[in-house]
Amino acid sequence: MANVVANDRVYAVRRTYAKRVGHRASRIDRLDMKILTAISERSRQSITEISKDVGLSASPCTTRLERLERDGLILGYNTDI
C-alpha cells in the first residue's frame, strides 16, 4: 500500500511539473522527490538538514533546490501555526 501511495505521489508531482515546465517533466527524479518531501514536511529547515535527509552534500542539493524553484515546482515556503 505504501508503495502505491508513493507512486501516486510521484505521478501527481510529475503531472503538476509537466503543466508548469512542459517537456522537461522527466527531469524530476527520486532525489528531487526526496527534496520535495523533506521541505513539505519541514519548510524551515536549512540546506544542511535537507541534504542530510536526501543523502547528498549541500552543493548538489542546493543546485537541485534552485532548479525546482526556477522551474516553478516550488512556489514558496511557509509554516502554518
Steps between C-alpha positions, in 0.01 A plus 500: 500500500778745588665439163173578320466827692861591420446423131180707499691789658776477237240494223314800646821699538615414148159596358511836681860549394412422137229765501746760630816419304379301199724236346759522779273310742715188471781689677342437839650191661514313829734754662277790392206319661700456820576873502134585443394262775757640744395861448130417498539341843715780645524811285729692736792258505844595375670373185729295725202325657331443163820359351535256793139385453553452127847346514682765297762755591381858537621626160309257272198523729503880463531470122201265483295717734574811294399317180171388655434861606600643161285249312199593714447175684580671829298819515590604854553395858271552795424366843147495635453513875 
